[in-house]
Amino acid sequence: MKKFFSEFLRGIFRENPTFVLVLGLCPTLAVSVSLINGVGMGIAATFVLLGSNVIIALLRNFIPDRIRIPCFIVVIATFVTITEMTMKAYSPALNRALGIYVPLIVVNCIVLGRAEAYAQKNTVINSLFDGLGMGVGFIWALLLISAIREFLGAGKLFGHTLIKGFEPAFVLGMPSGALLVIGLLLGFFNVLRGLREK
Amino acid sequence: MNNKLVVSTSPHLHKDESISKIMWMVALSLIPAGAAGVFIFGLKALGVIILSIVCALVTELFLQVLTKRKVTLLDGSAFLTGLLLAYNLPPHVPFWIPIIGSFFAIAIGKQVFGGLGQNIFNPALVGRVFLVASWPKYMTIFTKPLNYDAITQATPLALLKEGKILENVSYLDLFLGKRGGCIGEVCILALLLGAAFLLLKGYIFWHIPITYILTVGVFTYIFGPQGLFSGDWLFHILSGGLILGAFFMATDYVTSPLTHKGQIIFGLGCGLITAVIRLWGGYPEGVSYAILMMNAATPVIDRYTKNRIYGTR
C-alpha cells in the first residue's frame, strides 16, 4: 500500500507534470484565464489520464511495439470523446468556455507521456495510482495558475469580485500574461527545489 | 624601490569612464526634457518622476539583497530606468502606476535575467508596455499643455489615428512641446539638447538615432494619406516619443547591437516597425514596441555583423 502511495505522491510534487516535467503547457496556457476553466480542464484531463493509463496497462502485452503510438491515441481518443460528450450534456457553458481544448486533450503530452513512459511498462494498479497522482498534480498546478491570473487579471475568484476598487492588470488575462505567470512560477519552484536539495 | 615596477597585462591606457559614470551622464542629459515636462504639465509630473525613480531604486536594492548579490544601487542604472519610465508616462496617472511600472521594469525587465548587462529588453520599455497592456484606461489619458487643471486632450498622433484634422498644432508647438503627451517626450528642443551633449561626449553614436528618425520620416512621407509621396513627415518626426526613443532608449548599450553596421540595421528596423504601427497598426504610437522588437533581434544582428578579426578571412 505504501508503494502505491508513493506512486501517487510522485506526480503531485517530485514529478509534477506542469512545474517539473513541463508537459501539457498548451491547455495550461490557454484555459487558465479563470478558476472555473482551470478546474474543468484539470478534471477532464485527469479522467482521460486515469482511463488511458488503466486500459493501456491492461493491454500492454498485446500492443505491438511498432504501432504503439496509434494504439495509445485510439485509447486516449475514446476517453476524450466520452469526456466531451458528458461535458456537452451536463455543462454546456464549461464546454463552450474550454472550446477546442477539450478535443485537444487527445494530444495532451501528459496523457501520451504517461502512457509511453509509465503505463506500457507497469501493472494496472501502479498505472492507476500514477495517473491519479499526475492528474492531481495537474489540477493543483492549473488551480494555482488560474487563481493568480483570475485574481490579478480580472479582480475575481470563481467569478466573484473580492476587493472593491481593485484595478486588475488586463495583461495577465492575455496569453502573454499566462507565459509570464508560468515562467515566474517555474522559477519559484526551481528555487524551492534547489533549497531543499542543499 | 620595490613598488616602482608595475607589471600588468594590456590595456595599459585607461579612460576614467565607467558604466556608472555614463549612466549618470545620460541621466544628466535627460534633465532638460524632464524640466520642460514639469513646466508644461505641472508639479504632478514631478511627483510621477520622483515616485518612479524611488521605487526603481527600492526594487533594485530589495532584489539584490534577496538574491544575495552585490548591491549596485549607485551605478545609476536603476535610477536611469526609473527616470526613463517616468518620461514615458502620461502626467496625470494614479500614483500607483509609476510604482508598479518601475517594480515590473526592474524585477521582470532586468533582475530576472541577472541584472545589468544581462537583460534582453530595455527595462524601462518593458515597464511601459506592461502598464499599457494592463491599464490602458490610465495610460491613454493625456492632459492639455500649460494648463494645470488637468483638462484631458488626446495626443496629436491619437487624433490623427481617429481621422481628425489637426488645425491648432503648429510645428513650432510640437518642437517646443505644447501638446498632449508623455512627460518626457513632448519637448523636442530639450531632448535634442541632451542628445547633442551625449553625442559630443561620445557616449552614444549617431548610427541608431539618425537611421531610426530618417526611416520614419521617409516611410511616412512615401505612404501619405493622399497617395504616395504626400505624407507629413515632419509631423511624424516631431510627434510621439520618437526623439526620446531614438536618442535615449534605442541606444541603450545592453540591448542594442555592438557594431556600427549592426546599429544601422537596428535603426532601420525600428523605423520601419514604428512607421508601420503608426500608419496601419492598432495603436497610435509604436516607438516602444518597435524598440522592444528590435531588442529581441539584437543577438541575431550581432551574430551576422561581427567585425572581421584582423588577419583572418
Boltz contact constraints between the chains, C-beta under 6 A:
constraints:
  - contact:
      token1: [A, 169]
      token2: [B, 134]
      max_distance: 6.0
  - contact:
      token1: [A, 170]
      token2: [B, 134]
      max_distance: 6.0
  - contact:
      token1: [A, 171]
      token2: [B, 133]
      max_distance: 6.0
  - contact:
      token1: [A, 171]
      token2: [B, 134]
      max_distance: 6.0
